Amino acid sequence: MMPQTNLELYNRLTEIVRLDVEGDVILRARDTVKVTEPFTGVSGNWFVYSITHRLDESGYTCTLHLVR
C-alpha cells in the first residue's frame, strides 16, 4: 500500500528543476531539501528525484534533479 501512496503523491508534482551544487555526501535521492534562491523563484522545499555525485579535477559537486 505504501508504494502506491508515494506514486500518487509524486504524480501531483509539477515543477522540475536541475541544480549543480557544491558536493555534500549527506544528500540522497528521496530526501526533501530546502532551497533558498529568491532571484530565480526556486526557493522552498523540494523533493530530490535523483542526484549525481561527481568528483573530478575541479572538485566535488552534485547535480540534483528536484521536483515539487
Backbone atoms as SQL, in Angstrom:
CREATE TABLE atoms (id INTEGER PRIMARY KEY, chain TEXT, resi INTEGER, resn TEXT, atom TEXT, x REAL, y REAL, z REAL);
INSERT INTO atoms VALUES
  (1, 'A', 1, 'MET', 'N', 0.820, -1.190, 0.000),
  (2, 'A', 1, 'MET', 'CA', 0.000, 0.000, 0.000),
  (3, 'A', 1, 'MET', 'C', 0.865, 1.254, 0.000),
  (4, 'A', 2, 'MET', 'N', 1.952, 1.271, 0.695),
  (5, 'A', 2, 'MET', 'CA', 2.796, 2.454, 0.784),
  (6, 'A', 2, 'MET', 'C', 3.361, 2.882, -0.572),
  (7, 'A', 3, 'PRO', 'N', 3.901, 1.983, -1.425),
  (8, 'A', 3, 'PRO', 'CA', 4.421, 2.433, -2.723),
  (9, 'A', 3, 'PRO', 'C', 3.359, 3.113, -3.582),
  (10, 'A', 4, 'GLN', 'N', 2.128, 2.628, -3.566),
  (11, 'A', 4, 'GLN', 'CA', 1.059, 3.235, -4.353),
  (12, 'A', 4, 'GLN', 'C', 0.781, 4.656, -3.869),
  (13, 'A', 5, 'THR', 'N', 0.775, 4.861, -2.558),
  (14, 'A', 5, 'THR', 'CA', 0.561, 6.196, -1.995),
  (15, 'A', 5, 'THR', 'C', 1.662, 7.134, -2.441),
  (16, 'A', 6, 'ASN', 'N', 2.926, 6.688, -2.383),
  (17, 'A', 6, 'ASN', 'CA', 4.037, 7.531, -2.815),
  (18, 'A', 6, 'ASN', 'C', 3.928, 7.864, -4.295),
  (19, 'A', 7, 'LEU', 'N', 3.508, 6.930, -5.119),
  (20, 'A', 7, 'LEU', 'CA', 3.354, 7.170, -6.544),
  (21, 'A', 7, 'LEU', 'C', 2.269, 8.213, -6.799),
  (22, 'A', 8, 'GLU', 'N', 1.169, 8.119, -6.086),
  (23, 'A', 8, 'GLU', 'CA', 0.091, 9.097, -6.244),
  (24, 'A', 8, 'GLU', 'C', 0.565, 10.491, -5.844),
  (25, 'A', 9, 'LEU', 'N', 1.332, 10.605, -4.765),
  (26, 'A', 9, 'LEU', 'CA', 1.868, 11.901, -4.345),
  (27, 'A', 9, 'LEU', 'C', 2.858, 12.429, -5.367),
  (28, 'A', 10, 'TYR', 'N', 3.727, 11.574, -5.885),
  (29, 'A', 10, 'TYR', 'CA', 4.719, 12.003, -6.876),
  (30, 'A', 10, 'TYR', 'C', 4.047, 12.509, -8.149),
  (31, 'A', 11, 'ASN', 'N', 2.987, 11.878, -8.581),
  (32, 'A', 11, 'ASN', 'CA', 2.305, 12.279, -9.809),
  (33, 'A', 11, 'ASN', 'C', 1.697, 13.670, -9.714),
  (34, 'A', 12, 'ARG', 'N', 1.519, 14.205, -8.517),
  (35, 'A', 12, 'ARG', 'CA', 0.992, 15.555, -8.343),
  (36, 'A', 12, 'ARG', 'C', 2.077, 16.622, -8.444),
  (37, 'A', 13, 'LEU', 'N', 3.334, 16.219, -8.441),
  (38, 'A', 13, 'LEU', 'CA', 4.437, 17.176, -8.508),
  (39, 'A', 13, 'LEU', 'C', 4.574, 17.662, -9.946),
  (40, 'A', 14, 'THR', 'N', 4.621, 18.984, -10.118),
  (41, 'A', 14, 'THR', 'CA', 4.600, 19.524, -11.470),
  (42, 'A', 14, 'THR', 'C', 5.804, 20.389, -11.817),
  (43, 'A', 15, 'GLU', 'N', 6.508, 20.909, -10.834),
  (44, 'A', 15, 'GLU', 'CA', 7.669, 21.745, -11.111),
  (45, 'A', 15, 'GLU', 'C', 8.934, 20.899, -11.060),
  (46, 'A', 16, 'ILE', 'N', 9.820, 21.096, -12.027),
  (47, 'A', 16, 'ILE', 'CA', 11.071, 20.344, -12.101),
  (48, 'A', 16, 'ILE', 'C', 12.212, 21.328, -12.277),
  (49, 'A', 17, 'VAL', 'N', 13.313, 21.115, -11.549),
  (50, 'A', 17, 'VAL', 'CA', 14.488, 21.974, -11.682),
  (51, 'A', 17, 'VAL', 'C', 15.748, 21.120, -11.537),
  (52, 'A', 18, 'ARG', 'N', 16.800, 21.516, -12.235),
  (53, 'A', 18, 'ARG', 'CA', 18.100, 20.833, -12.136),
  (54, 'A', 18, 'ARG', 'C', 19.095, 21.834, -11.569),
  (55, 'A', 19, 'LEU', 'N', 19.792, 21.447, -10.505),
  (56, 'A', 19, 'LEU', 'CA', 20.770, 22.314, -9.867),
  (57, 'A', 19, 'LEU', 'C', 22.117, 21.622, -9.766),
  (58, 'A', 20, 'ASP', 'N', 23.177, 22.359, -10.028),
  (59, 'A', 20, 'ASP', 'CA', 24.534, 21.900, -9.748),
  (60, 'A', 20, 'ASP', 'C', 24.994, 22.629, -8.502),
  (61, 'A', 21, 'VAL', 'N', 25.377, 21.877, -7.475),
  (62, 'A', 21, 'VAL', 'CA', 25.750, 22.471, -6.193),
  (63, 'A', 21, 'VAL', 'C', 27.075, 21.901, -5.710),
  (64, 'A', 22, 'GLU', 'N', 27.644, 22.568, -4.734),
  (65, 'A', 22, 'GLU', 'CA', 28.844, 22.059, -4.076),
  (66, 'A', 22, 'GLU', 'C', 28.509, 20.705, -3.471),
  (67, 'A', 23, 'GLY', 'N', 29.426, 19.758, -3.581),
  (68, 'A', 23, 'GLY', 'CA', 29.176, 18.394, -3.131),
  (69, 'A', 23, 'GLY', 'C', 28.828, 18.274, -1.658),
  (70, 'A', 24, 'ASP', 'N', 27.933, 17.339, -1.364),
  (71, 'A', 24, 'ASP', 'CA', 27.516, 17.064, 0.009),
  (72, 'A', 24, 'ASP', 'C', 27.187, 15.572, 0.096),
  (73, 'A', 25, 'VAL', 'N', 28.002, 14.818, 0.841),
  (74, 'A', 25, 'VAL', 'CA', 27.821, 13.366, 0.916),
  (75, 'A', 25, 'VAL', 'C', 26.519, 12.966, 1.607),
  (76, 'A', 26, 'ILE', 'N', 25.881, 13.873, 2.325),
  (77, 'A', 26, 'ILE', 'CA', 24.647, 13.569, 3.043),
  (78, 'A', 26, 'ILE', 'C', 23.434, 13.551, 2.110),
  (79, 'A', 27, 'LEU', 'N', 23.486, 14.281, 0.991),
  (80, 'A', 27, 'LEU', 'CA', 22.349, 14.353, 0.077),
  (81, 'A', 27, 'LEU', 'C', 22.102, 13.012, -0.603),
  (82, 'A', 28, 'ARG', 'N', 20.803, 12.621, -0.680),
  (83, 'A', 28, 'ARG', 'CA', 20.408, 11.371, -1.320),
  (84, 'A', 28, 'ARG', 'C', 19.094, 11.565, -2.062),
  (85, 'A', 29, 'ALA', 'N', 18.844, 10.692, -3.002),
  (86, 'A', 29, 'ALA', 'CA', 17.542, 10.675, -3.670),
  (87, 'A', 29, 'ALA', 'C', 16.468, 10.382, -2.628),
  (88, 'A', 30, 'ARG', 'N', 15.290, 10.944, -2.831),
  (89, 'A', 30, 'ARG', 'CA', 14.114, 10.809, -1.962),
  (90, 'A', 30, 'ARG', 'C', 14.190, 11.681, -0.717),
  (91, 'A', 31, 'ASP', 'N', 15.240, 12.507, -0.577),
  (92, 'A', 31, 'ASP', 'CA', 15.290, 13.484, 0.504),
  (93, 'A', 31, 'ASP', 'C', 14.422, 14.683, 0.126),
  (94, 'A', 32, 'THR', 'N', 14.079, 15.468, 1.114),
  (95, 'A', 32, 'THR', 'CA', 13.457, 16.763, 0.881),
  (96, 'A', 32, 'THR', 'C', 14.473, 17.812, 1.289),
  (97, 'A', 33, 'VAL', 'N', 14.741, 18.757, 0.395),
  (98, 'A', 33, 'VAL', 'CA', 15.729, 19.798, 0.683),
  (99, 'A', 33, 'VAL', 'C', 15.067, 21.162, 0.608),
  (100, 'A', 34, 'LYS', 'N', 15.596, 22.092, 1.400),
  (101, 'A', 34, 'LYS', 'CA', 15.107, 23.468, 1.366),
  (102, 'A', 34, 'LYS', 'C', 16.078, 24.280, 0.523),
  (103, 'A', 35, 'VAL', 'N', 15.565, 24.932, -0.515),
  (104, 'A', 35, 'VAL', 'CA', 16.371, 25.750, -1.416),
  (105, 'A', 35, 'VAL', 'C', 16.042, 27.212, -1.146),
  (106, 'A', 36, 'THR', 'N', 17.080, 28.035, -1.022),
  (107, 'A', 36, 'THR', 'CA', 16.904, 29.464, -0.820),
  (108, 'A', 36, 'THR', 'C', 17.539, 30.193, -1.992),
  (109, 'A', 37, 'GLU', 'N', 16.722, 30.567, -2.948),
  (110, 'A', 37, 'GLU', 'CA', 17.185, 31.267, -4.139),
  (111, 'A', 37, 'GLU', 'C', 16.079, 32.209, -4.608),
  (112, 'A', 38, 'PRO', 'N', 15.943, 33.374, -3.987),
  (113, 'A', 38, 'PRO', 'CA', 14.836, 34.270, -4.317),
  (114, 'A', 38, 'PRO', 'C', 14.904, 34.856, -5.733),
  (115, 'A', 39, 'PHE', 'N', 16.082, 34.976, -6.314),
  (116, 'A', 39, 'PHE', 'CA', 16.229, 35.581, -7.636),
  (117, 'A', 39, 'PHE', 'C', 15.513, 34.787, -8.719),
  (118, 'A', 40, 'THR', 'N', 15.639, 33.450, -8.678),
  (119, 'A', 40, 'THR', 'CA', 15.037, 32.607, -9.715),
  (120, 'A', 40, 'THR', 'C', 13.662, 32.073, -9.343),
  (121, 'A', 41, 'GLY', 'N', 13.264, 32.204, -8.093),
  (122, 'A', 41, 'GLY', 'CA', 11.976, 31.674, -7.659),
  (123, 'A', 41, 'GLY', 'C', 12.009, 30.199, -7.325),
  (124, 'A', 42, 'VAL', 'N', 13.188, 29.636, -7.183),
  (125, 'A', 42, 'VAL', 'CA', 13.344, 28.208, -6.893),
  (126, 'A', 42, 'VAL', 'C', 13.222, 27.932, -5.390),
  (127, 'A', 43, 'SER', 'N', 13.085, 28.941, -4.579),
  (128, 'A', 43, 'SER', 'CA', 13.068, 28.797, -3.123),
  (129, 'A', 43, 'SER', 'C', 11.925, 27.904, -2.650),
  (130, 'A', 44, 'GLY', 'N', 12.177, 27.238, -1.522),
  (131, 'A', 44, 'GLY', 'CA', 11.165, 26.401, -0.893),
  (132, 'A', 44, 'GLY', 'C', 11.650, 24.972, -0.718),
  (133, 'A', 45, 'ASN', 'N', 10.741, 24.106, -0.318),
  (134, 'A', 45, 'ASN', 'CA', 11.052, 22.692, -0.121),
  (135, 'A', 45, 'ASN', 'C', 10.873, 21.937, -1.429),
  (136, 'A', 46, 'TRP', 'N', 11.847, 21.081, -1.754),
  (137, 'A', 46, 'TRP', 'CA', 11.859, 20.308, -2.989),
  (138, 'A', 46, 'TRP', 'C', 12.173, 18.852, -2.673),
  (139, 'A', 47, 'PHE', 'N', 11.610, 17.947, -3.461),
  (140, 'A', 47, 'PHE', 'CA', 11.865, 16.515, -3.376),
  (141, 'A', 47, 'PHE', 'C', 13.024, 16.183, -4.308),
  (142, 'A', 48, 'VAL', 'N', 14.049, 15.494, -3.789),
  (143, 'A', 48, 'VAL', 'CA', 15.202, 15.098, -4.609),
  (144, 'A', 48, 'VAL', 'C', 14.816, 13.834, -5.374),
  (145, 'A', 49, 'TYR', 'N', 14.514, 14.015, -6.668),
  (146, 'A', 49, 'TYR', 'CA', 14.129, 12.892, -7.510),
  (147, 'A', 49, 'TYR', 'C', 15.345, 12.037, -7.843),
  (148, 'A', 50, 'SER', 'N', 16.463, 12.682, -8.195),
  (149, 'A', 50, 'SER', 'CA', 17.703, 11.951, -8.449),
  (150, 'A', 50, 'SER', 'C', 18.881, 12.869, -8.159),
  (151, 'A', 51, 'ILE', 'N', 20.025, 12.252, -7.937),
  (152, 'A', 51, 'ILE', 'CA', 21.238, 13.005, -7.626),
  (153, 'A', 51, 'ILE', 'C', 22.437, 12.272, -8.212),
  (154, 'A', 52, 'THR', 'N', 23.384, 13.059, -8.725),
  (155, 'A', 52, 'THR', 'CA', 24.633, 12.510, -9.230),
  (156, 'A', 52, 'THR', 'C', 25.777, 13.185, -8.484),
  (157, 'A', 53, 'HIS', 'N', 26.581, 12.368, -7.801),
  (158, 'A', 53, 'HIS', 'CA', 27.767, 12.876, -7.111),
  (159, 'A', 53, 'HIS', 'C', 28.941, 12.770, -8.077),
  (160, 'A', 54, 'ARG', 'N', 29.723, 13.844, -8.162),
  (161, 'A', 54, 'ARG', 'CA', 30.831, 13.843, -9.111),
  (162, 'A', 54, 'ARG', 'C', 32.082, 14.412, -8.434),
  (163, 'A', 55, 'LEU', 'N', 33.189, 13.689, -8.580),
  (164, 'A', 55, 'LEU', 'CA', 34.478, 14.135, -8.076),
  (165, 'A', 55, 'LEU', 'C', 35.449, 14.131, -9.245),
  (166, 'A', 56, 'ASP', 'N', 35.980, 15.313, -9.586),
  (167, 'A', 56, 'ASP', 'CA', 36.943, 15.414, -10.683),
  (168, 'A', 56, 'ASP', 'C', 37.964, 16.488, -10.335),
  (169, 'A', 57, 'GLU', 'N', 38.775, 16.883, -11.322),
  (170, 'A', 57, 'GLU', 'CA', 39.848, 17.844, -11.058),
  (171, 'A', 57, 'GLU', 'C', 39.333, 19.213, -10.589),
  (172, 'A', 58, 'SER', 'N', 38.089, 19.541, -10.890),
  (173, 'A', 58, 'SER', 'CA', 37.536, 20.827, -10.446),
  (174, 'A', 58, 'SER', 'C', 36.921, 20.749, -9.055),
  (175, 'A', 59, 'GLY', 'N', 36.828, 19.562, -8.461),
  (176, 'A', 59, 'GLY', 'CA', 36.306, 19.410, -7.108),
  (177, 'A', 59, 'GLY', 'C', 35.136, 18.451, -7.029),
  (178, 'A', 60, 'TYR', 'N', 34.439, 18.501, -5.915),
  (179, 'A', 60, 'TYR', 'CA', 33.312, 17.612, -5.631),
  (180, 'A', 60, 'TYR', 'C', 32.018, 18.394, -5.830),
  (181, 'A', 61, 'THR', 'N', 31.149, 17.932, -6.715),
  (182, 'A', 61, 'THR', 'CA', 29.870, 18.591, -6.975),
  (183, 'A', 61, 'THR', 'C', 28.754, 17.563, -7.027),
  (184, 'A', 62, 'CYS', 'N', 27.538, 18.062, -6.893),
  (185, 'A', 62, 'CYS', 'CA', 26.341, 17.227, -7.013),
  (186, 'A', 62, 'CYS', 'C', 25.392, 17.886, -8.018),
  (187, 'A', 63, 'THR', 'N', 24.775, 17.074, -8.841),
  (188, 'A', 63, 'THR', 'CA', 23.734, 17.535, -9.739),
  (189, 'A', 63, 'THR', 'C', 22.424, 16.982, -9.191),
  (190, 'A', 64, 'LEU', 'N', 21.521, 17.878, -8.827),
  (191, 'A', 64, 'LEU', 'CA', 20.246, 17.500, -8.249),
  (192, 'A', 64, 'LEU', 'C', 19.128, 17.696, -9.254),
  (193, 'A', 65, 'HIS', 'N', 18.253, 16.715, -9.364),
  (194, 'A', 65, 'HIS', 'CA', 17.021, 16.847, -10.137),
  (195, 'A', 65, 'HIS', 'C', 15.903, 16.911, -9.092),
  (196, 'A', 66, 'LEU', 'N', 15.312, 18.088, -8.973),
  (197, 'A', 66, 'LEU', 'CA', 14.329, 18.352, -7.926),
  (198, 'A', 66, 'LEU', 'C', 12.935, 18.517, -8.522),
  (199, 'A', 67, 'VAL', 'N', 11.924, 18.095, -7.769),
  (200, 'A', 67, 'VAL', 'CA', 10.531, 18.271, -8.173),
  (201, 'A', 67, 'VAL', 'C', 9.712, 18.736, -6.980),
  (202, 'A', 68, 'ARG', 'N', 8.620, 19.438, -7.300),
  (203, 'A', 68, 'ARG', 'CA', 7.626, 19.782, -6.259),
  (204, 'A', 68, 'ARG', 'C', 6.290, 20.013, -6.886);
